[in-house]
Amino acid sequence: MTVQQSSPTSRHAATGSFPGYSADAGLDLPDLTPRLEREITDRLVSRDLDAWATTAARVGHCTKPIRLRGHSQTIDATTGEVLGSYFSDEEPLGVLHVRCGNRRAADCPSCSRIYAADTFHLIRAGVVGGKGVPDTVPENPLVFATLTAPSFGPVHGTRNGRRCRPYRAKDEADRCPHGRSTVCHATHADGDPMLGQPLCGDCYDYPSHLVWQWWAPELWRRFTIALRRALARALGISANRLAQVATVQFAKVGEYQLRGLIHFHALVRVDGKATDNESHAPAPAGITAALLSTAIETAAASVWFDAPPLFGGDLVRRLRFGRQVDARPVRDAHRTDDPDTQLEAEQVAGYLAKYATKSATDSTDAASPHLHRLRATIAQTVDRQRTEAAATDQAMAGHPYALLGKWAHMLGFRGHFSSKSRRYSVTLGRLRRARARFQRRLATATREGRTLDVRDLDDFLTDDDTETTLVVGQWTYAGSGWETDGDAELARAAAARAREHAQWRAAQPRKKTN
């Protein structure tokens, strides 16, 4: 294992084969502290380097693997015969390491990459078919929708290359009550630290920002109900009868805006009536992508929720989605960043999968004064809630914002970053079971010296109810993470090199086959 601080640009200047395989191309380990350098050096000269490298490779260079101790037996379900035994102390490091499975790229690049790949295939299958979804599903109406948060105060933005806020409303003063200008003539470029910052932090409504963020999942739930009702009205039937005609399916991810508010991107599809034998039936003739787009816009505008007060004396806020609602048919619309390019289904799937691995720290600037003030508002709110609860001798467990402090690192958002309706496509669970099934069959084929036939990959997705073996084990938790932070940095760098290799391989021209 070669480790050095190298330049990815110079390394990728080589041609012919992946530059990462060359002897002079080490792992990228920039900005190491003296302690990390010492820990990495100790690992590289240690006697168990090979054992550590083998273990790290087995878990895909996970940054924080789970350590387990125990044993398992493989038993023939029919005869009860013990076919094999496994003991964790037989592992190279004397303990079993398994992936952490964290979806956040900031926490574990390796595991989040698998999560993103699974999410991509899950979303793609609902667009083009495959993975158990019939290839007729692309004929059903499909819309790419974006639902945003409302404004809680003017903030600096790029405005598509135009000046930020050159004008003020007719009833708005030149300066706010705190003496700050209500206009901004600057043209902000991407990366400008002013982006997302309020024109006046004292005028910005941080409590309402926080409340909206907390109840955004409830707004989304109500939106899905309102959408079904809007479609029923468009068809001239009652909402209760819609399920007898059509079903609404979706895949949704959340993304943080620079101002720290979540907004939702979703692929929304209309299928025909679901039956026991068919869950992706053709949509009714009366429902088109254009009609679905209109229904989405109507539903988003109609949804509201009265949020309970943060604490005693606080007001009840009526929450809504923002006015900027974008709903475009996927196969008939064009991209906003490139109007000459059609909005492709796989592009949208990749876009949604990317944001499924993000968190607040990935998408926003941790040093932002605006977000620092939002976190301070959360902390002050939690302290006041606890003080009131103690004074009234009431338990915090029943408070509607009882877990607000737990979600401070997510800026108050407590919902799922990636979710889907039941029948949109294949589930993440089936994809994970298919991968485990493939790995078991590959290991068996390798051990027996034969080639594994993978021409029919959907075979791995089929849940086998006739398993002839059982795996019975007893495990105890031994800890999380590697022995040192230096080991974690080595794993992170190796995962980055594997990711570079995958990207390099994808960029190579494919050989033509006869």
C-alpha positions as CSV (number, residue, x, y, z in Angstrom):
1,M,0.0,0.0,0.0
2,T,1.6,3.3,-1.1
3,V,0.6,6.5,0.6
4,Q,1.6,9.9,-0.5
5,Q,0.2,13.4,-1.0
6,S,-0.3,13.5,-4.8
7,S,-2.2,15.5,-7.4
8,P,-5.2,13.8,-8.9
9,T,-4.8,16.0,-12.0
10,S,-1.3,14.8,-12.7
11,R,-2.2,11.2,-11.8
12,H,-5.0,11.1,-14.3
13,A,-2.8,12.5,-17.1
14,A,-1.6,9.0,-17.7
15,T,-3.4,6.9,-20.4
16,G,-3.9,3.3,-21.2
17,S,-4.8,2.0,-17.7
18,F,-6.2,3.4,-14.5
19,P,-3.5,5.7,-13.2
20,G,-4.2,4.6,-9.6
21,Y,-2.6,1.2,-10.4
22,S,0.8,2.7,-11.2
23,A,3.5,2.3,-8.6
24,D,4.1,6.0,-8.2
25,A,0.5,6.9,-7.5
26,G,-0.3,6.9,-3.8
27,L,-3.4,7.6,-1.9
28,D,-4.5,11.2,-1.5
29,L,-4.0,12.2,2.2
30,P,-3.9,16.0,2.3
31,D,-3.9,18.2,5.3
32,L,-2.9,15.6,7.8
33,T,-2.2,16.6,11.4
34,P,1.0,15.3,13.1
35,R,-1.0,12.8,15.1
36,L,-2.7,11.4,12.0
37,E,0.6,11.1,10.2
38,R,2.0,9.2,13.2
39,E,-0.9,6.9,13.3
40,I,-0.8,6.2,9.6
41,T,2.9,5.5,9.7
42,D,2.4,3.2,12.7
43,R,-0.2,1.2,10.7
44,L,2.0,1.0,7.6
45,V,4.9,-0.5,9.5
46,S,2.8,-2.7,11.8
47,R,3.0,-6.5,11.6
48,D,-0.8,-6.8,11.0
49,L,-0.9,-4.4,8.0
50,D,-1.9,-7.2,5.7
51,A,-4.6,-8.3,8.1
52,W,-5.9,-4.8,8.4
53,A,-5.8,-4.2,4.6
54,T,-7.7,-7.5,4.0
55,T,-10.3,-6.6,6.5
56,A,-10.7,-3.0,5.1
57,A,-11.1,-4.4,1.6
58,R,-13.8,-6.9,2.8
59,V,-15.9,-4.0,4.1
60,G,-15.3,-1.8,1.1
61,H,-13.1,0.5,3.1
62,C,-16.0,1.6,5.3
63,T,-14.9,4.5,7.5
64,K,-16.6,3.3,10.6
65,P,-17.3,-0.4,10.5
66,I,-19.2,-2.3,13.2
67,R,-17.2,-4.8,15.1
68,L,-18.9,-8.1,16.2
69,R,-17.8,-11.1,18.2
70,G,-19.6,-14.5,18.0
71,H,-20.2,-17.5,15.8
72,S,-22.7,-18.9,13.4
73,Q,-23.7,-22.3,11.9
74,T,-25.1,-23.1,8.5
75,I,-27.7,-25.9,8.9
76,D,-29.6,-28.0,6.4
77,A,-33.3,-27.0,7.0
78,T,-34.5,-30.5,6.0
79,T,-32.1,-32.8,7.8
80,G,-30.7,-30.6,10.5
81,E,-27.2,-31.4,9.5
82,V,-24.6,-28.8,10.3
83,L,-23.0,-27.8,6.9
84,G,-20.5,-25.3,8.2
85,S,-19.4,-23.2,11.1
86,Y,-18.0,-19.7,11.4
87,F,-16.2,-18.0,14.3
88,S,-15.3,-14.4,14.4
89,D,-11.9,-15.1,16.0
90,E,-10.9,-16.7,12.7
91,E,-10.9,-13.2,11.1
92,P,-7.6,-11.6,10.3
93,L,-8.0,-9.0,13.1
94,G,-9.8,-11.5,15.5
95,V,-13.2,-9.8,15.2
96,L,-15.9,-9.6,12.5
97,H,-16.1,-6.2,10.7
98,V,-19.3,-5.3,8.9
99,R,-20.2,-2.1,7.0
100,C,-21.8,0.8,9.0
101,G,-24.4,1.3,6.2
102,N,-24.5,5.1,6.8
103,R,-26.2,6.9,3.9
104,R,-24.4,10.3,4.5
105,A,-21.4,10.9,2.3
106,A,-19.8,13.1,4.9
107,D,-19.8,10.2,7.4
108,C,-18.9,7.3,5.2
109,P,-18.1,7.8,1.5
110,S,-18.0,4.0,0.8
111,C,-21.4,3.1,2.3
112,S,-23.1,6.2,1.0
113,R,-21.9,5.3,-2.5
114,I,-23.8,2.0,-2.2
115,Y,-26.8,3.7,-0.8
116,A,-26.8,6.2,-3.8
117,A,-26.4,3.3,-6.3
118,D,-29.3,1.5,-4.7
119,T,-31.4,4.6,-4.7
120,F,-30.5,5.3,-8.3
121,H,-31.7,1.8,-9.4
122,L,-34.8,2.1,-7.3
123,I,-35.7,5.5,-8.9
124,R,-34.7,4.4,-12.4
125,A,-36.8,1.2,-12.2
126,G,-39.9,3.3,-11.6
127,V,-39.1,5.4,-14.7
128,V,-37.9,3.0,-17.3
129,G,-38.8,-0.4,-15.8
130,G,-36.7,-3.3,-14.7
131,K,-36.0,-4.8,-11.3
132,G,-39.4,-6.4,-11.3
133,V,-41.1,-3.3,-12.8
134,P,-42.7,-4.0,-16.2
135,D,-41.1,-2.3,-19.2
136,T,-44.6,-0.7,-20.0
137,V,-44.3,1.7,-17.1
138,P,-42.6,4.4,-19.2
139,E,-45.9,4.9,-20.9
140,N,-47.6,6.1,-17.8
141,P,-47.6,9.9,-17.0
142,L,-44.5,11.0,-15.2
143,V,-43.7,14.5,-13.7
144,F,-40.6,15.9,-12.0
145,A,-41.8,18.2,-9.3
146,T,-40.0,20.5,-6.9
147,L,-41.7,21.9,-3.8
148,T,-39.9,24.7,-2.0
149,A,-40.3,26.5,1.3
150,P,-41.8,30.0,1.6
151,S,-39.8,33.1,2.4
152,F,-39.0,34.1,6.0
153,G,-37.1,37.1,5.0
154,P,-35.1,38.3,1.9
155,V,-31.8,36.6,1.3
156,H,-29.0,37.0,-1.2
157,G,-29.2,34.8,-4.3
158,T,-27.7,34.3,-7.7
159,R,-31.0,35.1,-9.6
160,N,-29.7,33.4,-12.8
161,G,-26.9,35.8,-13.3
162,R,-29.0,38.9,-12.6
163,R,-28.5,41.5,-9.9
164,C,-29.5,40.2,-6.4
165,R,-32.3,42.5,-5.3
166,P,-32.1,45.7,-7.3
167,Y,-35.6,46.8,-6.5
168,R,-37.9,47.1,-3.5
169,A,-41.6,46.7,-3.2
170,K,-43.7,49.8,-3.5
171,D,-44.7,49.7,0.1
172,E,-41.2,48.8,1.3
173,A,-38.7,51.4,2.7
174,D,-35.2,51.8,1.5
175,R,-34.0,50.5,4.8
176,C,-35.4,48.1,7.3
177,P,-36.2,49.0,10.9
178,H,-32.7,48.0,11.9
179,G,-31.1,50.4,9.4
180,R,-30.0,47.9,6.8
181,S,-30.6,48.3,3.1
182,T,-33.5,46.4,1.6
183,V,-31.9,46.2,-1.9
184,C,-28.7,44.6,-3.2
185,H,-27.3,45.5,-6.6
186,A,-24.5,42.9,-6.5
187,T,-24.4,40.0,-9.0
188,H,-23.5,37.0,-6.8
189,A,-21.6,34.1,-8.4
190,D,-21.7,30.5,-7.2
191,G,-19.6,30.1,-4.1
192,D,-20.1,33.6,-2.9
193,P,-20.3,33.5,0.9
194,M,-23.2,36.0,0.8
195,L,-25.5,33.5,-0.9
196,G,-28.3,32.4,1.4
197,Q,-27.5,35.1,4.0
198,P,-30.4,37.4,5.0
199,L,-30.2,41.0,4.0
200,C,-31.0,41.7,7.7
201,G,-30.6,38.9,10.2
202,D,-32.6,40.8,12.8
203,C,-35.6,41.0,10.4
204,Y,-35.4,37.3,9.4
205,D,-38.1,35.2,11.0
206,Y,-35.9,32.4,12.5
207,P,-38.6,30.9,14.8
208,S,-41.0,30.5,11.8
209,H,-38.1,29.1,9.7
210,L,-37.6,26.5,12.4
211,V,-41.2,25.6,12.7
212,W,-41.7,25.2,9.0
213,Q,-38.6,22.9,8.8
214,W,-39.9,20.8,11.7
215,W,-43.3,20.2,10.1
216,A,-42.2,19.9,6.4
217,P,-42.8,16.1,6.5
218,E,-46.4,16.8,7.6
219,L,-46.8,19.2,4.7
220,W,-45.5,16.6,2.3
221,R,-48.0,14.0,3.7
222,R,-50.9,16.4,3.2
223,F,-49.7,17.2,-0.3
224,T,-49.9,13.6,-1.3
225,I,-53.5,13.4,0.0
226,A,-54.4,16.7,-1.8
227,L,-52.8,15.5,-5.0
228,R,-55.1,12.4,-5.1
229,R,-58.1,14.6,-4.4
230,A,-57.0,17.0,-7.2
231,L,-56.7,14.1,-9.7
232,A,-60.1,12.7,-8.6
233,R,-61.7,16.1,-9.3
234,A,-60.0,16.3,-12.7
235,L,-61.6,12.9,-13.5
236,G,-65.0,13.9,-12.2
237,I,-65.1,11.3,-9.5
238,S,-64.9,11.3,-5.7
239,A,-61.6,10.9,-3.9
240,N,-62.8,7.6,-2.5
241,R,-63.3,6.1,-6.0
242,L,-59.9,7.2,-7.3
243,A,-58.2,3.9,-6.1
244,Q,-60.7,2.0,-8.4
245,V,-59.3,3.9,-11.4
246,A,-55.8,5.0,-10.7
247,T,-53.0,5.2,-8.1
248,V,-50.4,7.9,-7.5
249,Q,-46.8,6.7,-7.0
250,F,-43.8,8.8,-6.2
251,A,-40.1,8.8,-5.2
252,K,-39.0,11.8,-3.2
253,V,-35.7,13.2,-1.8
254,G,-35.0,16.3,0.2
255,E,-32.3,18.9,-0.5
256,Y,-31.1,21.8,1.6
257,Q,-31.1,25.2,0.0
258,L,-28.3,27.7,0.9
259,R,-30.7,29.5,3.3
260,G,-30.9,26.2,5.3
261,L,-34.4,25.3,4.3
262,I,-35.3,21.9,3.0
263,H,-37.2,21.5,-0.3
264,F,-38.5,18.4,-2.0
265,H,-37.7,16.9,-5.4
266,A,-40.0,14.1,-6.5
267,L,-40.8,11.9,-9.5
268,V,-44.6,11.5,-9.5
269,R,-46.3,8.9,-11.7
270,V,-49.9,7.8,-12.2
271,D,-50.6,4.1,-12.7
272,G,-53.9,2.3,-13.3
273,K,-55.8,0.4,-10.7
274,A,-53.6,-1.9,-8.7
275,T,-54.5,-5.5,-8.4
276,D,-53.0,-8.6,-6.8
277,N,-51.4,-9.6,-10.1
278,E,-50.5,-6.1,-11.5
279,S,-49.3,-3.1,-9.6
280,H,-48.0,-1.0,-12.5
281,A,-51.1,-1.1,-14.8
282,P,-51.5,1.5,-17.6
283,A,-52.8,4.8,-16.5
284,P,-56.4,5.8,-17.4
285,A,-56.7,7.5,-20.8
286,G,-58.0,10.7,-19.2
287,I,-54.8,11.3,-17.2
288,T,-51.9,12.9,-19.0
289,A,-48.6,14.3,-17.9
290,A,-49.9,17.8,-18.4
291,L,-52.9,17.1,-16.3
292,L,-50.7,15.6,-13.6
293,S,-48.5,18.7,-13.6
294,T,-51.5,20.9,-13.1
295,A,-52.8,18.7,-10.3
296,I,-49.4,18.9,-8.5
297,E,-49.4,22.7,-8.7
298,T,-53.0,22.9,-7.5
299,A,-52.3,20.5,-4.6
300,A,-49.1,22.3,-3.5
301,A,-50.9,25.6,-3.4
302,S,-53.8,24.3,-1.4
303,V,-51.9,22.5,1.4
304,W,-51.6,24.1,4.8
305,F,-51.0,23.1,8.4
306,D,-51.5,25.1,11.7
307,A,-48.3,24.3,13.7
308,P,-48.6,24.3,17.5
309,P,-46.7,27.0,19.4
310,L,-43.1,26.5,20.2
311,F,-43.7,27.4,23.9
312,G,-46.1,29.3,26.1
313,G,-47.1,32.7,24.7
314,D,-45.9,31.8,21.2
315,L,-48.3,32.1,18.2
316,V,-49.9,29.4,16.0
317,R,-48.4,29.5,12.5
318,R,-50.2,28.5,9.3
319,L,-47.6,26.7,7.2
320,R,-47.6,26.4,3.4
321,F,-45.3,25.5,0.6
322,G,-43.5,28.3,-1.2
323,R,-45.0,29.9,-4.3
324,Q,-42.1,28.5,-6.4
325,V,-43.5,25.1,-7.5
326,D,-42.0,23.5,-10.5
327,A,-43.9,20.5,-12.1
328,R,-42.7,19.3,-15.5
329,P,-43.4,16.2,-17.6
330,V,-40.1,14.3,-17.7
331,R,-40.3,13.2,-21.4
332,D,-41.8,16.4,-22.8
333,A,-39.9,19.1,-20.9
334,H,-36.4,20.6,-21.0
335,R,-33.8,21.2,-18.3
336,T,-33.7,24.6,-16.6
337,D,-29.9,24.8,-16.7
338,D,-29.8,23.9,-20.4
339,P,-33.1,24.7,-22.3
340,D,-31.9,23.0,-25.4
341,T,-31.5,19.7,-23.7
342,Q,-34.5,17.4,-22.9
343,L,-35.1,16.3,-19.4
344,E,-34.0,12.7,-19.4
345,A,-35.3,10.1,-17.0
346,E,-31.9,8.7,-16.0
347,Q,-30.6,12.2,-15.4
348,V,-33.4,12.8,-13.0
349,A,-32.8,9.5,-11.3
350,G,-29.1,10.3,-10.8
351,Y,-30.0,13.8,-9.5
352,L,-32.3,12.4,-6.9
353,A,-29.9,9.6,-5.9
354,K,-27.2,12.2,-5.3
355,Y,-29.2,14.2,-2.9
356,A,-30.4,11.1,-1.0
357,T,-26.9,10.8,0.5
358,K,-26.6,14.5,1.6
359,S,-27.1,16.0,5.0
360,A,-27.2,19.5,6.3
361,T,-23.4,19.7,6.6
362,D,-22.9,18.4,3.0
363,S,-25.2,21.0,1.4
364,T,-24.7,24.1,3.5
365,D,-21.7,26.1,4.8
366,A,-21.1,25.1,8.4
367,A,-19.5,28.5,9.1
368,S,-22.5,30.4,7.7
369,P,-23.5,33.2,10.2
370,H,-27.1,32.6,9.1
371,L,-27.1,28.9,10.0
372,H,-25.1,29.6,13.2
373,R,-28.0,31.9,14.2
374,L,-30.6,29.2,13.3
375,R,-28.8,26.6,15.5
376,A,-28.7,29.2,18.3
377,T,-32.4,29.7,17.9
378,I,-32.9,25.9,18.2
379,A,-30.8,25.8,21.3
380,Q,-32.6,28.8,22.9
381,T,-36.0,27.2,22.1
382,V,-35.1,23.9,23.6
383,D,-33.8,25.5,26.8
384,R,-37.0,27.6,27.1
385,Q,-39.2,24.5,26.5
386,R,-37.3,22.5,29.2
387,T,-37.5,25.4,31.6
388,E,-41.3,25.7,31.1
389,A,-41.8,22.0,31.5
390,A,-39.8,21.9,34.7
391,A,-41.8,24.9,36.1
392,T,-45.1,23.3,35.3
393,D,-44.0,19.8,36.3
394,Q,-44.9,18.4,32.9
395,A,-42.9,15.8,31.0
396,M,-41.2,16.9,27.8
397,A,-42.2,13.5,26.2
398,G,-45.6,14.8,25.2
399,H,-44.4,18.1,23.8
400,P,-44.8,18.5,20.0
401,Y,-41.2,19.7,19.7
402,A,-39.8,17.2,22.3
403,L,-37.0,15.9,20.0
404,L,-36.1,19.3,18.5
405,G,-32.6,19.3,20.1
406,K,-31.9,15.9,18.7
407,W,-32.3,17.2,15.2
408,A,-30.3,20.4,15.6
409,H,-27.6,19.0,13.4
410,M,-30.1,18.7,10.6
411,L,-31.3,22.3,11.2
412,G,-34.6,21.1,12.6
413,F,-35.6,18.7,9.7
414,R,-36.6,15.4,11.0
415,G,-38.0,13.6,7.9
416,H,-36.6,11.0,5.6
417,F,-34.2,12.3,2.9
418,S,-35.3,9.6,0.6
419,S,-38.7,7.9,0.5
420,K,-41.2,6.4,-2.0
421,S,-44.7,5.2,-2.2
422,R,-45.3,1.5,-1.8
423,R,-45.7,0.5,-5.4
424,Y,-43.4,3.0,-7.1
425,S,-40.7,0.4,-7.8
426,V,-38.5,-2.2,-6.1
427,T,-37.6,-1.6,-2.5
428,L,-34.2,-1.0,-1.0
429,G,-34.6,-4.2,1.1
430,R,-35.0,-6.3,-2.0
431,L,-31.9,-4.7,-3.6
432,R,-29.9,-5.4,-0.5
433,R,-31.1,-9.0,-0.3
434,A,-30.2,-9.4,-4.0
435,R,-26.7,-8.1,-3.4
436,A,-26.2,-10.5,-0.5
437,R,-27.6,-13.4,-2.5
438,F,-25.2,-12.5,-5.4
439,Q,-22.2,-12.3,-3.0
440,R,-23.0,-15.7,-1.5
441,R,-23.4,-17.3,-4.9
442,L,-20.2,-15.7,-6.2
443,A,-18.3,-16.9,-3.1
444,T,-19.6,-20.5,-3.7
445,A,-18.7,-20.4,-7.4
446,T,-15.2,-19.1,-6.6
447,R,-14.7,-21.8,-4.0
448,E,-15.9,-24.5,-6.5
449,G,-13.8,-23.1,-9.3
450,R,-16.7,-22.4,-11.7
451,T,-18.1,-19.3,-13.4
452,L,-21.2,-17.7,-12.1
453,D,-23.9,-17.0,-14.7
454,V,-25.2,-13.5,-14.1
455,R,-27.0,-13.0,-17.4
456,D,-30.4,-12.9,-15.6
457,L,-29.8,-10.4,-12.8
458,D,-33.5,-10.2,-12.0
459,D,-33.1,-13.8,-10.7
460,F,-31.2,-12.4,-7.7
461,L,-34.2,-10.1,-6.9
462,T,-36.6,-13.0,-6.5
463,D,-37.2,-13.8,-2.9
464,D,-36.7,-17.5,-2.5
465,D,-39.3,-19.0,-0.1
466,T,-37.7,-22.5,-0.6
467,E,-34.4,-21.9,1.1
468,T,-32.8,-25.2,2.1
469,T,-30.4,-23.9,4.6
470,L,-30.6,-21.8,7.8
471,V,-27.9,-19.6,9.3
472,V,-28.1,-19.6,13.1
473,G,-25.7,-17.3,15.0
474,Q,-25.0,-15.6,18.3
475,W,-23.3,-12.2,18.2
476,T,-22.3,-9.5,20.6
477,Y,-21.4,-5.9,19.8
478,A,-17.7,-5.2,20.2
479,G,-17.5,-1.5,19.1
480,S,-17.6,0.8,16.1
481,G,-14.9,2.2,14.0
482,W,-11.2,1.4,13.4
483,E,-8.6,1.2,16.1
484,T,-7.3,4.8,15.3
485,D,-8.3,7.9,13.4
486,G,-5.4,7.2,11.1
487,D,-6.9,3.8,10.1
488,A,-10.2,5.7,9.3
489,E,-8.3,8.2,7.1
490,L,-6.6,5.3,5.2
491,A,-10.0,3.7,4.7
492,R,-11.5,7.0,3.5
493,A,-8.6,7.5,1.0
494,A,-8.8,4.0,-0.3
495,A,-12.6,4.4,-0.8
496,A,-11.9,7.6,-2.7
497,R,-9.4,5.7,-5.0
498,A,-12.0,3.0,-5.6
499,R,-14.5,5.7,-6.5
500,E,-12.0,7.3,-8.9
501,H,-11.4,3.9,-10.5
502,A,-15.2,3.4,-11.0
503,Q,-15.5,6.9,-12.6
504,W,-12.5,6.3,-14.8
505,R,-13.8,2.9,-16.0
506,A,-17.3,4.5,-16.7
507,A,-15.6,7.1,-18.9
508,Q,-13.7,4.6,-21.0
509,P,-15.1,3.9,-24.5
510,R,-16.9,0.6,-24.6
511,K,-15.6,-2.1,-27.0
512,K,-17.9,-3.0,-29.8
513,T,-19.0,-6.6,-29.8
514,N,-20.2,-8.5,-32.8
